[in-house]
Amino acid sequence: MTQAREPNDRDIFTRMAQVEYRLTRIENTNAQLQETIAPGGYITDAFERVVDRIDEVEDRLNARMDERFAEVNRRFDSQDARFDSQDAKLDIILRAITGLGNS
């Protein structure tokens, strides 16, 4: 009777080994996912890099706009007679915004 149970025992041991292997793979994958999504993990680092890049671009754009507005203000503050009319002032603003006044 023990001979009849031996193949079943081997089959059970084989299945248990497969279950243990699969469980180990699941645990390893879960650990990797936890490292990825946990605070300070890969995803957090990626978002921080994106936010830093956005801040850099925003700072550059702000600096460019400040330069353009400073240019417009310098032109308004000048004593040149051609800037006395309202139309000329609007023309200066439009040129500064569109970039046509850079030449």
KOLGU-4560 file (N, C-alpha, C; in nm, 3 decimals, padded with zeros to 5 digits):
<recs>
<n_xx: 00.080 n_yy: -00.117 n_zz: 00.000 ca_xx: 00.000 ca_yy: 00.000 ca_zz: 00.000 c_xx: 00.087 c_yy: 00.126 c_zz: 00.000 mol: A seq: 1 type: MET>
<n_xx: 00.203 n_yy: 00.118 n_zz: 00.059 ca_xx: 00.289 ca_yy: 00.236 ca_zz: 00.057 c_xx: 00.341 c_yy: 00.263 c_zz: -00.083 mol: A seq: 2 type: THR>
<n_xx: 00.355 n_yy: 00.162 n_zz: -00.163 ca_xx: 00.402 ca_yy: 00.182 ca_zz: -00.300 c_xx: 00.299 c_yy: 00.261 c_zz: -00.381 mol: A seq: 3 type: GLN>
<n_xx: 00.176 n_yy: 00.243 n_zz: -00.356 ca_xx: 00.073 ca_yy: 00.315 ca_zz: -00.430 c_xx: 00.072 c_yy: 00.462 c_zz: -00.392 mol: A seq: 4 type: ALA>
<n_xx: 00.114 n_yy: 00.497 n_zz: -00.271 ca_xx: 00.111 ca_yy: 00.635 ca_zz: -00.227 c_xx: 00.235 c_yy: 00.712 c_zz: -00.270 mol: A seq: 5 type: ARG>
<n_xx: 00.343 n_yy: 00.641 n_zz: -00.303 ca_xx: 00.467 ca_yy: 00.710 ca_zz: -00.338 c_xx: 00.452 c_yy: 00.802 c_zz: -00.459 mol: A seq: 6 type: GLU>
<n_xx: 00.391 n_yy: 00.761 n_zz: -00.569 ca_xx: 00.376 ca_yy: 00.854 ca_zz: -00.681 c_xx: 00.293 c_yy: 00.976 c_zz: -00.642 mol: A seq: 7 type: PRO>
<n_xx: 00.192 n_yy: 00.957 n_zz: -00.561 ca_xx: 00.112 ca_yy: 01.070 ca_zz: -00.516 c_xx: 00.194 c_yy: 01.163 c_zz: -00.427 mol: A seq: 8 type: ASN>
<n_xx: 00.278 n_yy: 01.104 n_zz: -00.341 ca_xx: 00.364 ca_yy: 01.184 ca_zz: -00.254 c_xx: 00.460 c_yy: 01.268 c_zz: -00.339 mol: A seq: 9 type: ASP>
<n_xx: 00.519 n_yy: 01.207 n_zz: -00.441 ca_xx: 00.611 ca_yy: 01.281 ca_zz: -00.528 c_xx: 00.536 c_yy: 01.393 c_zz: -00.600 mol: A seq: 10 type: ARG>
<n_xx: 00.415 n_yy: 01.361 n_zz: -00.644 ca_xx: 00.334 ca_yy: 01.462 ca_zz: -00.713 c_xx: 00.301 c_yy: 01.578 c_zz: -00.619 mol: A seq: 11 type: ASP>
<n_xx: 00.271 n_yy: 01.545 n_zz: -00.494 ca_xx: 00.241 ca_yy: 01.649 ca_zz: -00.396 c_xx: 00.365 c_yy: 01.733 c_zz: -00.368 mol: A seq: 12 type: ILE>
<n_xx: 00.480 n_yy: 01.668 n_zz: -00.354 ca_xx: 00.604 ca_yy: 01.743 ca_zz: -00.330 c_xx: 00.638 c_yy: 01.833 c_zz: -00.449 mol: A seq: 13 type: PHE>
<n_xx: 00.617 n_yy: 01.781 n_zz: -00.568 ca_xx: 00.643 ca_yy: 01.861 ca_zz: -00.687 c_xx: 00.550 c_yy: 01.982 c_zz: -00.691 mol: A seq: 14 type: THR>
<n_xx: 00.424 n_yy: 01.960 n_zz: -00.663 ca_xx: 00.328 ca_yy: 02.070 ca_zz: -00.663 c_xx: 00.361 c_yy: 02.171 c_zz: -00.553 mol: A seq: 15 type: ARG>
<n_xx: 00.400 n_yy: 02.124 n_zz: -00.439 ca_xx: 00.438 ca_yy: 02.215 ca_zz: -00.330 c_xx: 00.559 c_yy: 02.298 c_zz: -00.369 mol: A seq: 16 type: MET>
<n_xx: 00.656 n_yy: 02.235 n_zz: -00.435 ca_xx: 00.775 ca_yy: 02.309 ca_zz: -00.480 c_xx: 00.735 c_yy: 02.415 c_zz: -00.581 mol: A seq: 17 type: ALA>
<n_xx: 00.643 n_yy: 02.381 n_zz: -00.671 ca_xx: 00.595 ca_yy: 02.480 ca_zz: -00.768 c_xx: 00.522 c_yy: 02.594 c_zz: -00.699 mol: A seq: 18 type: GLN>
<n_xx: 00.440 n_yy: 02.561 n_zz: -00.600 ca_xx: 00.367 ca_yy: 02.664 ca_zz: -00.526 c_xx: 00.465 c_yy: 02.755 c_zz: -00.452 mol: A seq: 19 type: VAL>
<n_xx: 00.567 n_yy: 02.694 n_zz: -00.389 ca_xx: 00.666 ca_yy: 02.775 ca_zz: -00.318 c_xx: 00.742 c_yy: 02.866 c_zz: -00.415 mol: A seq: 20 type: GLU>
<n_xx: 00.776 n_yy: 02.813 n_zz: -00.533 ca_xx: 00.846 ca_yy: 02.894 ca_zz: -00.633 c_xx: 00.759 c_yy: 03.011 c_zz: -00.679 mol: A seq: 21 type: TYR>
<n_xx: 00.633 n_yy: 02.983 n_zz: -00.707 ca_xx: 00.541 ca_yy: 03.089 ca_zz: -00.750 c_xx: 00.521 c_yy: 03.192 c_zz: -00.639 mol: A seq: 22 type: ARG>
<n_xx: 00.508 n_yy: 03.146 n_zz: -00.517 ca_xx: 00.490 ca_yy: 03.237 ca_zz: -00.405 c_xx: 00.613 c_yy: 03.327 c_zz: -00.389 mol: A seq: 23 type: LEU>
<n_xx: 00.731 n_yy: 03.271 n_zz: -00.405 ca_xx: 00.854 ca_yy: 03.349 ca_zz: -00.397 c_xx: 00.857 c_yy: 03.456 c_zz: -00.506 mol: A seq: 24 type: THR>
<n_xx: 00.817 n_yy: 03.418 n_zz: -00.628 ca_xx: 00.812 ca_yy: 03.515 ca_zz: -00.737 c_xx: 00.713 c_yy: 03.626 c_zz: -00.707 mol: A seq: 25 type: ARG>
<n_xx: 00.598 n_yy: 03.591 n_zz: -00.654 ca_xx: 00.497 ca_yy: 03.691 ca_zz: -00.619 c_xx: 00.551 c_yy: 03.784 c_zz: -00.511 mol: A seq: 26 type: ILE>
<n_xx: 00.615 n_yy: 03.727 n_zz: -00.411 ca_xx: 00.670 ca_yy: 03.810 ca_zz: -00.303 c_xx: 00.777 c_yy: 03.904 c_zz: -00.356 mol: A seq: 27 type: GLU>
<n_xx: 00.864 n_yy: 03.857 n_zz: -00.446 ca_xx: 00.968 ca_yy: 03.942 ca_zz: -00.503 c_xx: 00.908 c_yy: 04.053 c_zz: -00.588 mol: A seq: 28 type: ASN>
<n_xx: 00.809 n_yy: 04.019 n_zz: -00.667 ca_xx: 00.742 ca_yy: 04.121 ca_zz: -00.750 c_xx: 00.673 c_yy: 04.224 c_zz: -00.661 mol: A seq: 29 type: THR>
<n_xx: 00.608 n_yy: 04.178 n_zz: -00.557 ca_xx: 00.542 ca_yy: 04.268 ca_zz: -00.465 c_xx: 00.643 c_yy: 04.362 c_zz: -00.398 mol: A seq: 30 type: ASN>
<n_xx: 00.757 n_yy: 04.310 n_zz: -00.360 ca_xx: 00.860 ca_yy: 04.392 ca_zz: -00.298 c_xx: 00.910 c_yy: 04.500 c_zz: -00.396 mol: A seq: 31 type: ALA>
<n_xx: 00.928 n_yy: 04.462 n_zz: -00.522 ca_xx: 00.971 ca_yy: 04.559 ca_zz: -00.623 c_xx: 00.866 c_yy: 04.667 c_zz: -00.643 mol: A seq: 32 type: GLN>
<n_xx: 00.739 n_yy: 04.627 n_zz: -00.647 ca_xx: 00.631 ca_yy: 04.725 ca_zz: -00.661 c_xx: 00.626 c_yy: 04.819 c_zz: -00.542 mol: A seq: 33 type: LEU>
<n_xx: 00.645 n_yy: 04.766 n_zz: -00.423 ca_xx: 00.644 ca_yy: 04.850 ca_zz: -00.304 c_xx: 00.757 c_yy: 04.952 c_zz: -00.309 mol: A seq: 34 type: GLN>
<n_xx: 00.875 n_yy: 04.910 n_zz: -00.355 ca_xx: 00.987 ca_yy: 05.002 ca_zz: -00.367 c_xx: 00.958 c_yy: 05.110 c_zz: -00.471 mol: A seq: 35 type: GLU>
<n_xx: 00.883 n_yy: 05.073 n_zz: -00.574 ca_xx: 00.852 ca_yy: 05.166 ca_zz: -00.681 c_xx: 00.752 c_yy: 05.271 c_zz: -00.637 mol: A seq: 36 type: THR>
<n_xx: 00.646 n_yy: 05.230 n_zz: -00.568 ca_xx: 00.539 ca_yy: 05.324 ca_zz: -00.534 c_xx: 00.550 c_yy: 05.384 c_zz: -00.395 mol: A seq: 37 type: ILE>
<n_xx: 00.638 n_yy: 05.331 n_zz: -00.314 ca_xx: 00.652 ca_yy: 05.382 ca_zz: -00.177 c_xx: 00.707 c_yy: 05.525 c_zz: -00.180 mol: A seq: 38 type: ALA>
<n_xx: 00.675 n_yy: 05.605 n_zz: -00.078 ca_xx: 00.734 ca_yy: 05.739 ca_zz: -00.072 c_xx: 00.886 c_yy: 05.730 c_zz: -00.077 mol: A seq: 39 type: PRO>
<n_xx: 00.943 n_yy: 05.808 n_zz: -00.165 ca_xx: 01.088 ca_yy: 05.802 ca_zz: -00.183 c_xx: 01.130 c_yy: 05.697 c_zz: -00.283 mol: A seq: 40 type: GLY>
<n_xx: 01.034 n_yy: 05.628 n_zz: -00.343 ca_xx: 01.064 ca_yy: 05.525 ca_zz: -00.441 c_xx: 01.088 c_yy: 05.584 c_zz: -00.579 mol: A seq: 41 type: GLY>
<n_xx: 01.092 n_yy: 05.496 n_zz: -00.678 ca_xx: 01.123 ca_yy: 05.538 ca_zz: -00.814 c_xx: 01.022 c_yy: 05.639 c_zz: -00.869 mol: A seq: 42 type: TYR>
<n_xx: 00.895 n_yy: 05.615 n_zz: -00.845 ca_xx: 00.792 ca_yy: 05.704 ca_zz: -00.898 c_xx: 00.801 c_yy: 05.841 c_zz: -00.831 mol: A seq: 43 type: ILE>
<n_xx: 00.826 n_yy: 05.843 n_zz: -00.702 ca_xx: 00.842 ca_yy: 05.971 ca_zz: -00.633 c_xx: 00.960 c_yy: 06.048 c_zz: -00.691 mol: A seq: 44 type: THR>
<n_xx: 01.070 n_yy: 05.979 n_zz: -00.714 ca_xx: 01.187 ca_yy: 06.044 ca_zz: -00.774 c_xx: 01.155 c_yy: 06.100 c_zz: -00.912 mol: A seq: 45 type: ASP>
<n_xx: 01.083 n_yy: 06.022 n_zz: -00.991 ca_xx: 01.049 ca_yy: 06.068 ca_zz: -01.126 c_xx: 00.962 c_yy: 06.193 c_zz: -01.120 mol: A seq: 46 type: ALA>
<n_xx: 00.863 n_yy: 06.194 n_zz: -01.032 ca_xx: 00.777 ca_yy: 06.312 ca_zz: -01.020 c_xx: 00.857 c_yy: 06.433 c_zz: -00.972 mol: A seq: 47 type: PHE>
<n_xx: 00.949 n_yy: 06.412 n_zz: -00.881 ca_xx: 01.031 ca_yy: 06.523 ca_zz: -00.833 c_xx: 01.116 c_yy: 06.581 c_zz: -00.945 mol: A seq: 48 type: GLU>
<n_xx: 01.170 n_yy: 06.494 n_zz: -01.032 ca_xx: 01.249 ca_yy: 06.542 ca_zz: -01.146 c_xx: 01.162 c_yy: 06.622 c_zz: -01.243 mol: A seq: 49 type: ARG>
<n_xx: 01.040 n_yy: 06.573 n_zz: -01.267 ca_xx: 00.949 ca_yy: 06.644 ca_zz: -01.357 c_xx: 00.913 c_yy: 06.781 c_zz: -01.299 mol: A seq: 50 type: VAL>
<n_xx: 00.885 n_yy: 06.786 n_zz: -01.170 ca_xx: 00.851 ca_yy: 06.913 ca_zz: -01.106 c_xx: 00.970 c_yy: 07.009 c_zz: -01.113 mol: A seq: 51 type: VAL>
<n_xx: 01.090 n_yy: 06.958 n_zz: -01.092 ca_xx: 01.209 ca_yy: 07.043 ca_zz: -01.101 c_xx: 01.226 c_yy: 07.100 c_zz: -01.242 mol: A seq: 52 type: ASP>
<n_xx: 01.203 n_yy: 07.017 n_zz: -01.344 ca_xx: 01.215 ca_yy: 07.064 ca_zz: -01.482 c_xx: 01.109 c_yy: 07.169 c_zz: -01.513 mol: A seq: 53 type: ARG>
<n_xx: 00.988 n_yy: 07.146 n_zz: -01.466 ca_xx: 00.882 ca_yy: 07.244 ca_zz: -01.487 c_xx: 00.918 c_yy: 07.377 c_zz: -01.421 mol: A seq: 54 type: ILE>
<n_xx: 00.972 n_yy: 07.370 n_zz: -01.299 ca_xx: 01.014 ca_yy: 07.492 ca_zz: -01.229 c_xx: 01.123 c_yy: 07.566 c_zz: -01.306 mol: A seq: 55 type: ASP>
<n_xx: 01.218 n_yy: 07.491 n_zz: -01.364 ca_xx: 01.324 ca_yy: 07.553 ca_zz: -01.442 c_xx: 01.268 c_yy: 07.625 c_zz: -01.564 mol: A seq: 56 type: GLU>
<n_xx: 01.177 n_yy: 07.559 n_zz: -01.635 ca_xx: 01.117 ca_yy: 07.620 ca_zz: -01.753 c_xx: 01.036 c_yy: 07.742 c_zz: -01.714 mol: A seq: 57 type: VAL>
<n_xx: 00.963 n_yy: 07.733 n_zz: -01.605 ca_xx: 00.884 ca_yy: 07.846 ca_zz: -01.557 c_xx: 00.975 c_yy: 07.964 c_zz: -01.523 mol: A seq: 58 type: GLU>
<n_xx: 01.087 n_yy: 07.937 n_zz: -01.457 ca_xx: 01.181 ca_yy: 08.044 ca_zz: -01.422 c_xx: 01.237 c_yy: 08.110 c_zz: -01.548 mol: A seq: 59 type: ASP>
<n_xx: 01.272 n_yy: 08.029 n_zz: -01.648 ca_xx: 01.324 ca_yy: 08.087 ca_zz: -01.773 c_xx: 01.219 c_yy: 08.171 c_zz: -01.842 mol: A seq: 60 type: ARG>
<n_xx: 01.095 n_yy: 08.122 n_zz: -01.847 ca_xx: 00.988 ca_yy: 08.199 ca_zz: -01.910 c_xx: 00.961 c_yy: 08.329 c_zz: -01.835 mol: A seq: 61 type: LEU>
<n_xx: 00.962 n_yy: 08.322 n_zz: -01.703 ca_xx: 00.942 ca_yy: 08.444 ca_zz: -01.624 c_xx: 01.053 c_yy: 08.545 c_zz: -01.649 mol: A seq: 62 type: ASN>
<n_xx: 01.175 n_yy: 08.496 n_zz: -01.660 ca_xx: 01.287 ca_yy: 08.587 ca_zz: -01.685 c_xx: 01.273 c_yy: 08.653 c_zz: -01.823 mol: A seq: 63 type: ALA>
<n_xx: 01.232 n_yy: 08.574 n_zz: -01.922 ca_xx: 01.212 ca_yy: 08.631 ca_zz: -02.056 c_xx: 01.100 c_yy: 08.734 c_zz: -02.056 mol: A seq: 64 type: ARG>
<n_xx: 00.991 n_yy: 08.704 n_zz: -01.988 ca_xx: 00.881 ca_yy: 08.799 ca_zz: -01.983 c_xx: 00.922 c_yy: 08.925 c_zz: -01.908 mol: A seq: 65 type: MET>
<n_xx: 00.997 n_yy: 08.909 n_zz: -01.800 ca_xx: 01.045 ca_yy: 09.027 ca_zz: -01.727 c_xx: 01.132 c_yy: 09.115 c_zz: -01.816 mol: A seq: 66 type: ASP>
<n_xx: 01.217 n_yy: 09.052 n_zz: -01.898 ca_xx: 01.302 ca_yy: 09.129 ca_zz: -01.990 c_xx: 01.216 c_yy: 09.206 c_zz: -02.090 mol: A seq: 67 type: GLU>
<n_xx: 01.116 n_yy: 09.138 n_zz: -02.143 ca_xx: 01.030 ca_yy: 09.203 ca_zz: -02.243 c_xx: 00.952 c_yy: 09.319 c_zz: -02.180 mol: A seq: 68 type: ARG>
<n_xx: 00.898 n_yy: 09.298 n_zz: -02.063 ca_xx: 00.824 ca_yy: 09.405 ca_zz: -01.997 c_xx: 00.916 c_yy: 09.520 c_zz: -01.958 mol: A seq: 69 type: PHE>
<n_xx: 01.038 n_yy: 09.487 n_zz: -01.920 ca_xx: 01.134 ca_yy: 09.593 ca_zz: -01.888 c_xx: 01.163 c_yy: 09.675 c_zz: -02.013 mol: A seq: 70 type: ALA>
<n_xx: 01.175 n_yy: 09.607 n_zz: -02.126 ca_xx: 01.198 ca_yy: 09.678 ca_zz: -02.252 c_xx: 01.082 c_yy: 09.771 c_zz: -02.284 mol: A seq: 71 type: GLU>
<n_xx: 00.960 n_yy: 09.722 n_zz: -02.267 ca_xx: 00.842 ca_yy: 09.804 ca_zz: -02.292 c_xx: 00.841 c_yy: 09.923 c_zz: -02.197 mol: A seq: 72 type: VAL>
<n_xx: 00.871 n_yy: 09.900 n_zz: -02.071 ca_xx: 00.874 ca_yy: 10.010 ca_zz: -01.974 c_xx: 00.981 c_yy: 10.114 c_zz: -02.009 mol: A seq: 73 type: ASN>
<n_xx: 01.096 n_yy: 10.066 n_zz: -02.056 ca_xx: 01.202 ca_yy: 10.160 ca_zz: -02.096 c_xx: 01.155 c_yy: 10.247 c_zz: -02.212 mol: A seq: 74 type: ARG>
<n_xx: 01.085 n_yy: 10.184 n_zz: -02.304 ca_xx: 01.036 ca_yy: 10.261 ca_zz: -02.419 c_xx: 00.929 c_yy: 10.362 c_zz: -02.376 mol: A seq: 75 type: ARG>
<n_xx: 00.843 n_yy: 10.323 n_zz: -02.283 ca_xx: 00.741 ca_yy: 10.417 ca_zz: -02.234 c_xx: 00.805 c_yy: 10.532 c_zz: -02.157 mol: A seq: 76 type: PHE>
<n_xx: 00.909 n_yy: 10.500 n_zz: -02.083 ca_xx: 00.972 ca_yy: 10.602 ca_zz: -02.000 c_xx: 01.058 c_yy: 10.698 c_zz: -02.080 mol: A seq: 77 type: ASP>
<n_xx: 01.091 n_yy: 10.661 n_zz: -02.200 ca_xx: 01.178 ca_yy: 10.748 ca_zz: -02.279 c_xx: 01.105 c_yy: 10.877 c_zz: -02.312 mol: A seq: 78 type: SER>
<n_xx: 01.181 n_yy: 10.980 n_zz: -02.336 ca_xx: 01.124 ca_yy: 11.112 ca_zz: -02.363 c_xx: 01.100 c_yy: 11.134 c_zz: -02.512 mol: A seq: 79 type: GLN>
<n_xx: 01.112 n_yy: 11.029 n_zz: -02.589 ca_xx: 01.096 ca_yy: 11.041 ca_zz: -02.734 c_xx: 00.953 c_yy: 11.081 c_zz: -02.767 mol: A seq: 80 type: ASP>
<n_xx: 00.936 n_yy: 11.176 n_zz: -02.856 ca_xx: 00.804 ca_yy: 11.230 ca_zz: -02.890 c_xx: 00.717 c_yy: 11.129 c_zz: -02.963 mol: A seq: 81 type: ALA>
<n_xx: 00.776 n_yy: 11.034 n_zz: -03.027 ca_xx: 00.695 ca_yy: 10.940 ca_zz: -03.104 c_xx: 00.616 c_yy: 10.846 c_zz: -03.015 mol: A seq: 82 type: ARG>
<n_xx: 00.648 n_yy: 10.839 n_zz: -02.886 ca_xx: 00.576 ca_yy: 10.752 ca_zz: -02.794 c_xx: 00.468 c_yy: 10.826 c_zz: -02.715 mol: A seq: 83 type: PHE>
<n_xx: 00.438 n_yy: 10.946 n_zz: -02.754 ca_xx: 00.341 ca_yy: 11.025 ca_zz: -02.680 c_xx: 00.197 c_yy: 10.981 c_zz: -02.706 mol: A seq: 84 type: ASP>
<n_xx: 00.170 n_yy: 10.931 n_zz: -02.822 ca_xx: 00.032 ca_yy: 10.896 ca_zz: -02.852 c_xx: -00.003 c_yy: 10.757 c_zz: -02.800 mol: A seq: 85 type: SER>
<n_xx: -00.129 n_yy: 10.736 n_zz: -02.775 ca_xx: -00.179 ca_yy: 10.607 ca_zz: -02.725 c_xx: -00.156 c_yy: 10.497 c_zz: -02.827 mol: A seq: 86 type: GLN>
<n_xx: -00.175 n_yy: 10.527 n_zz: -02.956 ca_xx: -00.156 ca_yy: 10.427 ca_zz: -03.060 c_xx: -00.011 c_yy: 10.378 c_zz: -03.066 mol: A seq: 87 type: ASP>
<n_xx: 00.081 n_yy: 10.468 n_zz: -03.048 ca_xx: 00.222 ca_yy: 10.430 ca_zz: -03.051 c_xx: 00.256 c_yy: 10.340 c_zz: -02.933 mol: A seq: 88 type: ALA>
<n_xx: 00.197 n_yy: 10.366 n_zz: -02.818 ca_xx: 00.220 ca_yy: 10.281 ca_zz: -02.701 c_xx: 00.165 c_yy: 10.141 c_zz: -02.722 mol: A seq: 89 type: LYS>
<n_xx: 00.045 n_yy: 10.132 n_zz: -02.779 ca_xx: -00.013 ca_yy: 10.001 ca_zz: -02.810 c_xx: 00.072 c_yy: 09.927 c_zz: -02.913 mol: A seq: 90 type: LEU>
<n_xx: 00.124 n_yy: 10.001 n_zz: -03.009 ca_xx: 00.210 ca_yy: 09.942 ca_zz: -03.110 c_xx: 00.335 c_yy: 09.883 c_zz: -03.047 mol: A seq: 91 type: ASP>
<n_xx: 00.392 n_yy: 09.952 n_zz: -02.952 ca_xx: 00.511 ca_yy: 09.903 ca_zz: -02.882 c_xx: 00.478 c_yy: 09.774 c_zz: -02.806 mol: A seq: 92 type: ILE>
<n_xx: 00.365 n_yy: 09.773 n_zz: -02.739 ca_xx: 00.326 ca_yy: 09.654 ca_zz: -02.663 c_xx: 00.307 c_yy: 09.536 c_zz: -02.756 mol: A seq: 93 type: ILE>
<n_xx: 00.236 n_yy: 09.556 n_zz: -02.867 ca_xx: 00.214 ca_yy: 09.447 ca_zz: -02.962 c_xx: 00.344 c_yy: 09.398 c_zz: -03.022 mol: A seq: 94 type: LEU>
<n_xx: 00.435 n_yy: 09.488 n_zz: -03.052 ca_xx: 00.565 ca_yy: 09.446 ca_zz: -03.108 c_xx: 00.643 c_yy: 09.365 c_zz: -03.005 mol: A seq: 95 type: ARG>
<n_xx: 00.639 n_yy: 09.406 n_zz: -02.880 ca_xx: 00.712 ca_yy: 09.333 ca_zz: -02.776 c_xx: 00.653 c_yy: 09.194 c_zz: -02.756 mol: A seq: 96 type: ALA>
<n_xx: 00.521 n_yy: 09.184 n_zz: -02.758 ca_xx: 00.457 ca_yy: 09.055 ca_zz: -02.736 c_xx: 00.480 c_yy: 08.960 c_zz: -02.852 mol: A seq: 97 type: ILE>
<n_xx: 00.472 n_yy: 09.013 n_zz: -02.974 ca_xx: 00.487 ca_yy: 08.927 ca_zz: -03.091 c_xx: 00.632 c_yy: 08.904 c_zz: -03.129 mol: A seq: 98 type: THR>
<n_xx: 00.722 n_yy: 08.981 n_zz: -03.072 ca_xx: 00.865 ca_yy: 08.963 ca_zz: -03.102 c_xx: 00.910 c_yy: 09.042 c_zz: -03.223 mol: A seq: 99 type: GLY>
<n_xx: 00.823 n_yy: 09.122 n_zz: -03.281 ca_xx: 00.860 ca_yy: 09.201 ca_zz: -03.398 c_xx: 00.946 c_yy: 09.321 c_zz: -03.362 mol: A seq: 100 type: LEU>
<n_xx: 00.946 n_yy: 09.359 n_zz: -03.236 ca_xx: 01.022 ca_yy: 09.477 ca_zz: -03.195 c_xx: 01.165 c_yy: 09.446 c_zz: -03.161 mol: A seq: 101 type: GLY>
<n_xx: 01.212 n_yy: 09.322 n_zz: -03.184 ca_xx: 01.348 ca_yy: 09.283 ca_zz: -03.147 c_xx: 01.452 c_yy: 09.325 c_zz: -03.250 mol: A seq: 102 type: ASN>
<n_xx: 01.407 n_yy: 09.368 n_zz: -03.366 ca_xx: 01.505 ca_yy: 09.401 ca_zz: -03.470 c_xx: 01.555 c_yy: 09.542 c_zz: -03.460 mol: A seq: 103 type: SER>
</recs>
